[in-house]
Structure formats: structure tokens, C-alpha cells
Amino acid sequence: MGGKTIYENPAISIMEADKHGKAYIYSHDTYSGGRRVLILPFRKHIGGHEFLLRREVIPCWDEAADTCAVSTRVKDEDVEQTIIDELMDLTGYDIRPNELIHLGLCMGSKTSDTVYELYTVNLSDRGSEDLPYHIENGEHSFWGKDDDIIKSIDANLITCYTRLMHLIGI
């Protein structure tokens, strides 16, 4: 969008741009460079599918642990390696780049210029990892169902799920 910076710190910048002669204020994720990746792994399960989700406290949402997708900033401009590293760290799953399925892009919100790259991977042929894995401060990964996603307040998770259902047809 190309706005001017009106506030900046290592994590976030507040930007101002012109929109039809009026000031339009938005945020820029300085820490991630405005690029994040979100991955929603799935596996076939008796009676349907399960999705690899996170329970995390997101302080700007509320004080409770919320159901979210696995997400992180893109590291070293390498989206695929970022996903591989994040899944290994948070879930214990070791995946290969050719297993990743790109589901497109989405924006974080109308008040942010952060771009999310959405991915999935089919983990149906993998062993059943012991989850929750990587429990830290009560935050953990878990296998969830459709209802867990539908009830989530994470709009990017719901977008990723919708694209997965539409594009992959599961």
C-alpha cells in the first residue's frame, strides 16, 4: 500500500496512507516483514477428518486459550522450510516440501497489511504422534474436528479450512 510510518518498534509499525483524500491508518507486522504462514494439516479418521490445531493464548483476543492454526513468520524468505521447521518444533511431524499443498493467500484484516500464505499437508499415512506435543505455558497442539474450527475465533484458520474443504474436497 505504501503508506508513511507514524510509529515503529521492532514488532509493529503504525502506517498512514491516503484513501480518497482521508487518512487510512493500518498496522504493519515489522517483526515478520508483513509475511506469515499458516498451515492446517489434516488426516483421515474414522467418521471423517481431523485437523492439527493449536491451543494458544492470544492476548489481544482474550485471556483464555483459543483454538488456532499453526502459524509463524516466514523465516529467511523460505516459506516451505519455515513450515517444515514449525511443524517439527510444535508437533513432532517431519514433512517434506513435496507434501505441502498451497491453498493461496489471505490478508490478516482490513487494518493490517500482513499477508498470510495458507498451506495444508495430508498426514493420514503418518503414525499417530502423541499429542498434545510441545506443551508450554498450557499451550499445545492437538487433533481437532470440524466443530473445533467452526467455533474458533481465528478468522485465518476458518479461511484456511474453507479453502481446504473447497480446493481439496475433503
Secondary structure, DSSP 8 states (H G I E B T S, - for coil): ---EEEEE-SS-EEEEEEETTEEEEEEE-TTTTTEEEEE--EEEETTEEEEEEEEEE-TTT-SSEEEE-EEEE--TT-HHHHHHHHHHHHH-----GGG-EEEEEEEEETTEEEEEEEEE-B-TTS----SS-S-BTTBEEEEE-HHHHHT---HHHHHHHHHIIIII--
